[in-house]
Amino acid sequence: RIQGVIGRLSQQDKVAFIELQGERIETMNVIVFADEDVYLQEGDYVEIIGTVEEYRGKKEVIASKIVKK
């Protein structure tokens, strides 16, 4: 569970890539697999629940739930 501000957001088909600027972490990459469009934008403050995985030597979060605060 992490919280922060969306610094960058891009969407390709049914996958959204979010760069989250956290409170305790500098930045964290978040991947969202969604059946519909993700209605978030840069500057939104969100709480993300998901699983931390390593991809190409960097940690990223595979989001299971995102709540806009």
PERALIN-V350867 format. One record per backbone hydrogen bond with DSSP energy under -0.5 kcal/mol. NH is the residue of the N-H (numbers start at 1). CO is the residue of the C=O. If there is no record, write none. Layout:
# PERALIN-V350867
NH:CO  NH:CO
This chain:
# PERALIN-V350867
2:48  4:46  5:21  6:44  7:5  7:19  8:19  10:17  12:15  15:12  16:32  17:10  18:16  18:30  19:8  20:18  20:28  21:5  22:20  23:3  28:20  29:59  30:18  31:61  32:16  34:14  34:32  39:37  40:38  43:6  44:41  46:4  46:44  47:67  48:2  49:65  51:62  53:60  55:58  58:55  60:53  61:29  62:51  63:31  63:61  64:49  65:49  67:47  69:45
